[in-house]
């Protein structure tokens, strides 16, 4: 399998169950990174693509990733080492639950946390274990994800994620119950006439009136909207 080439880095994806998709690129390009952010964490790195995008977007000295699956972990490390930012990128082979507890004990926090979490429920599980782990909420439920984030998000930090639109209200409610508040939301649809499929969400410990937007990806097949081009042009070659 050929590597997936971005403008400033390449990503090998032959060892991971989950290949690079639009969700990861959307989140990596859209998520909030404040100026002078020094610590970044990508939860469930897969190929490492989101962490690589964040390393490209900011000068943070620490860009960490955590990945439970052994093959995906190896792939992330390999992609990190082959990038221009290898000295700033580090991946932990661990469950996020264990990682968050350990970091909390060491009083380590992150100013920017991102996650493209697993989100199909177990009714649709396949025979492929690695793909299940990457794709299904049994490996990391939304509740476990948010519980861990609250432990290690810096006081003024921002947590960004992408989830199915139908899960949006429940996810926001769950986040609120843990002291995290929605700061901005972007609803994503494939084209003008298609329904909203994904929600990009950014949370912090500060309650504000959230900004809301809708992003349409295509005008027609392979003809992208100006908004989508603007968002992804620093990464995709054809934008």
C-alpha positions, 0 to 999 in steps of 0.5 A: 500500500502506498503512503498517503502523501500530504503537503508536509508529511507522508503517512504509511497506513499498511499496519492499521485497521483504520485508514486515513479518512475525511473525519481525521483530516477535518478534525486535525484542520478544524480543532482549536489550537491557541497561540503559544500552546505547548502541550498537545495530545491525540487520543487513539492515534491510528496512523498518527495523522492528526498528531502530525497535522497538529505538529504542522499547525503549531510549535508545541514542544510536546505533541503526544499520542496514545494508541491501544492497538499494537500495530497502530502504535507501531505505525504511528511511531514509524510515521512520527519518525519519518516526519520533520517533527520527530523530536516533538512527537511521542506515542504511548502504547496504552489504553487511554483510561490507564494513560489518563490516570497515570498522567493525572498522578504525575500532575501532567496536563495538556492545553490541546486534546483531540480525539477522533473516537471509536463510535459505532456501537457493538451491534455492528462489530466485525470479526476483525479485532483491530478494526473493532477497537478502532471503530467501536465504543466498547474499547473506549466509550464516550463516558470513559473518553470524557472522564479521562479528558477532564483528568488531564485537560489544562485549566484553560485547555480545549478538547476537540472531537468529531462524532456522528451528528446523531450523538451530538446532544447526548455527548454535549450533555455528558460533557456538561455533567463532567464540567466541560462546556461547548465552545464551538460546533461545526456540523458537516454534510457531504453536499448541499442536499445531504443530511448533516453526518458529523459534528465537530465539537470543541469544549473547555472548562469555561461556559460561553455562548458556543459559535455554530457553523455548517460545513459542506464538503462538496458542491458535486463529486470531487468539486469541493466548496470554498470553505472545505478547500480553505480548511484543508488547503495546508494539508491536501495537495489538490486543494 
